[in-house]
Amino acid sequence: MLVKFDEVLVSVDIGASELHAWIEQNWVLPVEENGDFFFDDSDVARVRLIAELRNDLGVNEDAIPVVLRLLDQVYSLRRALAELNDAIHELPESAQEQLRDYLSDGEDEDEDEGDHTAH
């Protein structure tokens, strides 16, 4: 469902100039039709996030793009892991078992490598 610019202002409680600035900086990418902006659910969630970062958490304007890029990477990785998980569940049980064995062997090696502390 698309939401109009003015509706976003009211629901998130921010000013028009602030939201326009975020759009100009490509922090939010709504659809533009005939000079009007329309926001989908993910756009509105991003506006809420930016408002929270700026107004509640005091993140400065220079840091916002960095935070947004990092969060975008996290979400992208989560999607990729979910797809990988789905693909693994489509494998034959024997292949899934081999993968579990391989991953558990790797965990043991990681623990051995990381255990270089003096006792």
N, C-alpha and C positions, 0 to 999 in steps of 0.2 A: 504494500500500500504506500503510495507516495503522499508526502506531507508538504504543504506549502511553507514558504519562507516564514511568513508571519506566525504560523502555527508552531514552528520550531522555536521562534523567539519566546513565545508564551510558555511552551512546555519546558524549556530549559532555563528560562528566566535570564536571558542575555540580551544585549542591545544589538540593534541592526548593524551598526558600524562595526561592532566586534565580529559578528558572523560574516559580514562582507569581507573583512580583513582575512578571516580564516579561509574563506573561499579563494580569495586572491592569492594567498600563500600556498594554495593547494593542500591545505591540511584536511579539507573536506571537499569532496567532489560530487556535488549534487548535479542532477540533470537540469539543463537550462533550456527552456522553451519560450520563445518570444520575450526574452528579457526577464522571465520569472524563473525562480529556482524551485525545484522539487526534490525532496529528500526521501530516500527509502529508509527502511528500518536500520540498516547498518550505518547510513549517514547520520541519522539522529543519534544513534549510540555513540558515534565518534564525536559529534558535537557535545554530547553530555560528558564524554571522557575529557575532551579538551577543556571544557568549562570547569570540571573538577580539578584537573591538573593546574589550571591557571588560578582559579578563584579559591579553591579549598586547600590545595597543597602548596600553592605559591611557586609553582615551577615557572621560571622566567621564559620570556618569549624565545630566546635563542636556544633553549633546551627542548622546547616542544617538538620541533622536527626530529630531533635525535630520539626522544622518547617514543614518538609515533612510529618511526622507522623500526626501532627495536621491538615494539609491540606487534607491528605488522610481520616482522620476522618470526616472532613467537607463534602468532596465529597461523602463519604459513607452515611452520614446522609441525604444529599440532595437526593441521589438515593432512600433511604428508604422512605423519605417523599413523593417523586414522586410516588412510588409504593403504598403507603398508600392512597394518593389522588386518584389514579386510582381505587383502591379497593373501596373507599368510593363512587365514582361516579357509580360504578356497583350495589350499594345497592338500594333497593326500596326507593322511595322518602320519605316515612314515616320514614324509618330508618335514612335517611340523615337528616331529620328535627329533629329527636330526638337527633342525634349527635350534630347538631348545637345548639340546646337548652342546652344540657349538657355543651358544650364548652363555650357558652356565660355565663352560670351560674358560671362556674369556673373562668371566667375572672372577674366577679363581686366580687367573694370571694377573689381573688388575690388582687384586688384593695383595698378592705376593709382591708385585712391583711397588705398590704404595706403602708397603710395610718396611721401610728402611729407617725406622726410628730407633734410637738407642733405648735399651730397657734397663 
